[in-house]
Amino acid sequence: MRILAAIFAFIQVLSTLHGETLPVDHECASLVKKYLTAVVEQDWKTAAEMIITESLERRQRETVGIIKAAPTMTDEAAMLQGYNAKDYKELEKMTPQEFYVVDRNAWHQKLKIAPETMKRKKETLRINILSVASEPDKKYVHVVVRTSQETLTDKIEELFLISFVPHPKNSKNWLISPEMKDRPVITPLLGNDGLKKNG
């Protein structure tokens, strides 16, 4: 229900901002399929290349910060175990993309999903693009997608809103901004004197 409410609010905002509906075969729709397929297949290198670097850097910073704040060395070692790193400095030295791959592998090792279940999820993955819309003034593109996959015992359906921004080095390409729907986009305002306003 919360996701549906968020999508409804998003559509209302788009209409206020004169959003533009795009065809469901827009290139970002193809990128969504590539990204979600990579996630299900645990191809983290491909997924990392499709996400904005700022988001990956934030994930790296936050994770390293949690490990640094571990109350004891034993706790720190336990956190690092899944990363195959002897200390947090090894994680800091990684590129954001390298860290993302290591982080995702560590997370999925903890889940201990049986190989036959993973095989079934990959075989039954269905990706249905529901709509594609843009915010022309911000050059964002948003894709609403429903996925379906099966485990050995259940069918799992999920609804996603995936947002894209232009690639900083090639404006004809797109990168995923995964936190756009979860975190506020904060832009400092300028005062009359051209300086950032305080507080």
N, C-alpha and C positions, 0 to 999 in steps of 0.2 A: 504493500500500500504506500509506503514511504517513497519508493522509487517512482510509482505512478504519479504521486502528488508532485514530485520534483520535476518529472517530465511535463506534466500539465502546466506547472508554473513556468517552466522553461519555454513552452510553446506560447504562453501568454506574453512573456517578456519579448520573445521574438516578434510577435505581432505588433507590439508597441514600438519596437525598434525597426520596423519595416524589414523584418527578416525575409529571406527569399527561399522558397522551396526549390530544391534541386532534384534532378532525376535520380531514381534509385540505382542507376548504373554509373553514377558519378565515381570518379577515381578513388575518392575516400572510402566509398563502399567496398571497393576491391581491397583497399588497404585494411579495412576492418576484418575482412575474411582472412587475409593473410596473417594479421596479428593474432586473432583468436585461434586460428589453426596452430600457429606457433606456440601459443600458450598451452593448448591441449596436448600438443606433442612434446611439450617441455623443451622447445628449441629456444632457449633463453637468449642466445646470441642474436638471433633474428629479431626477437621481440625488443631487445635492448636498442637495436639500431633504429627502431621505429618510434621511440619515445624521446621527448625533448630532454636534453642533457640536464636542464635545471631540475627536473623532477627526479632524475636518477641521482644527482648530487645531493638533493634534499634527503632522499632515502638513505644514502650513504652516511651523511652527517648525523642524522637522527639515530641510526643504528649504532654507529661508533660511539655516539654520546651516551647511549644506554649502556653499552659495554664498559665504557670508561667509568660510569657511575656505579658499577657493580660493588656491593658492599665488601666483598672479600675476593681474594685471588682465586679461590676455589670457584666462586660464582662466575668470575670473569672467564676462567678456563672452560667452564661448562657452556657458557654462551659462545665461545670461540670454537668449540669442538666441531660443530657442523660446518664451519667455514674452512676447516683445515689450516687454521692460522695460529701461530704461537702467541701473538699478541695483537692488540688493536692497531698497532702501527702498520702492520702488514695490510690491513684493510684500508687504512688511510692512503697508502701508496698506490692502491689500485685506481684505474680510471673508473669513472662512474659506470660505464658499460660493463667492465670486468666485475665490479662489485655486484651489479645487478644479477649477473649470471651466477656468481658464487652464492649470493643471498637466496635466490630462487631455488637453487639446488639444495641448499641447507634446509629451507622450509619444506620442500617436498620429501626430503629424506625423513623428516620428522613425521610426516603424514603416514608413511609406510603403506602406500596403496599397492595392492597386489598387482603383479604384472598382467594377469588376465583381465582385471578390472580396467587398467589403463588401456589395454588393447581394445576392449569393448567400447570405451569412451571415444577413442580415436575413430573407430569404425562407424559409430552411430552419430557423430557430430553433424548437426545441421545448423546452418547460419542463415537467418531470414532477415534481410534488411527491410525495416518497416518504413523509414523515412529518412531523408537527407535534407538539411536546411543550412543556410549560411547566415552569418551576420556580416554583411558586406562592409560596414564601416570599420569593423575590427578584423576583417579577413579571417574569421573563424568559420569552420564547417563542423556541424554536429550530426552524428549518425545515430539513429535509434535502431537497435537490433535485438532480435530474440534468438536465443540459442537453445538447442535441444540436444541432449546426449543421454546415453544409458549406461548404468553400471550393470553388474550381474543381477541386481535386485530391484533397481529403481530407474525411472525416467526423470531426468532433471531438466527443467526449463528455467531460463534466466532472461531478464530484460536489462539491456545495457544502454547507456548514453555515452558515446565515445566522441570526444572533441579533438579537432585537428587545428593546428596553426601552421602557417607557412614555414618551410625550412629556412633557417637564418642564412644559409649559404646558397640556396636555390629556391626562389619564391614559387617555382612551378611544382615543387615537391612539397610533401606534407609530413608533419610529425604529430604523434599523439600527445595531447596534454592531459594525462590521466586524472589530475586532481581538480580540473576546472569545475567539475560538478560537486566536489567535496570540500574544496577550500575557497574562500573568497579571493577574487583577483584584486589586489591592492595596488593602486597607482598613486604615488605622492602628488598632492595638489600644489600648484604654484601660487604664492601670494602676489599682491600687486607689485611688489618689488622684485619679482622673478625668483625669489627664494622659496624653498619648501616651507610649508606651514608647519608649525610645531603642534604636537598633540592633537 
